[in-house]
Amino acid sequence: MTEASIPGSTDDVTREPLHTRNIHFEGFRRSDGLFEIVGQLADRKPHEFTPPGGLRVVSANESIHDIGVCVVFDLDMVIHSVATTMRSYPYRDCSGGGDSLQALVGLRIGAGWSGEVRKRLPAGETCTHLREILIPLATAAIQAVNPLRSQVLLEATDANGKPLKIDSCYAYGVSRELVLRRWPAFHRPAGS
């Protein structure tokens, strides 16, 4: 992103870099018929940093956090296994912060995901940053397999025959053109 493209940026203001966080996801199809979504989080500062109460001094541009999670799931979005990596972390005890993620095995990625993650992974038992990765990991997993599930998703309906895709996002809002074109009987003009 260039300086000029940053919203709110002006020519008469200078900025000092303080912190960089990168969160990255990759999705994979496995040879055993399952899928993986791998999420990684890295935090760095451009200056030396000592975590509060920490015994470690982190050099400029060295990773404060470099952690990841790999979730294995099937086409129905049910989790089969979870593994974590903790390459860099600020406190000695952090290395055990991923053990609780085994509580996600058997959970379906989809509606209600964020609430289930918070319920199953109590803050005092789970690395905060792994929980942060898990929230957007769900949408990355869905995006990874959606081409394989798209026709099934478009045809799925509720008990009244209304397509589940309607109101699932802005583009599929009940008053949008997509709904009018695909399911005209369910379209509702804006404001009605």
MONOR-V278843 format. One record per residue. NEAR is the number of other C-alpha atoms within 10 Angstrom. Layout:
# MONOR-V278843
near->NEAR
near->NEAR
This chain:
# MONOR-V278843
near->5
near->5
near->10
near->10
near->8
near->9
near->7
near->6
near->12
near->10
near->7
near->5
near->6
near->7
near->7
near->6
near->8
near->9
near->11
near->12
near->14
near->10
near->16
near->15
near->18
near->14
near->20
near->14
near->15
near->10
near->7
near->6
near->9
near->16
near->21
near->22
near->22
near->22
near->23
near->23
near->20
near->20
near->18
near->21
near->18
near->14
near->13
near->12
near->16
near->13
near->13
near->9
near->8
near->10
near->11
near->15
near->13
near->18
near->15
near->13
near->15
near->18
near->20
near->24
near->19
near->21
near->24
near->23
near->23
near->20
near->24
near->23
near->24
near->16
near->14
near->11
near->19
near->18
near->21
near->18
near->16
near->21
near->14
near->21
near->14
near->18
near->13
near->16
near->19
near->20
near->14
near->10
near->9
near->15
near->17
near->13
near->19
near->24
near->15
near->15
near->23
near->16
near->15
near->19
near->15
near->13
near->16
near->18
near->21
near->14
near->10
near->9
near->18
near->16
near->11
near->16
near->18
near->14
near->11
near->16
near->22
near->13
near->12
near->8
near->14
near->19
near->21
near->16
near->17
near->22
near->21
near->14
near->20
near->24
near->16
near->16
near->26
near->20
near->13
near->19
near->25
near->17
near->13
near->19
near->20
near->14
near->10
near->11
near->14
near->10
near->10
near->10
near->14
near->13
near->12
near->12
near->14
near->9
near->7
near->6
near->10
near->14
near->18
near->15
near->18
near->21
near->14
near->12
near->9
near->10
near->14
near->17
near->18
near->22
near->19
near->17
near->15
near->15
near->21
near->17
near->10
near->12
near->14
near->12
near->10
near->15
near->18
near->14
near->11
near->9
near->5
near->5
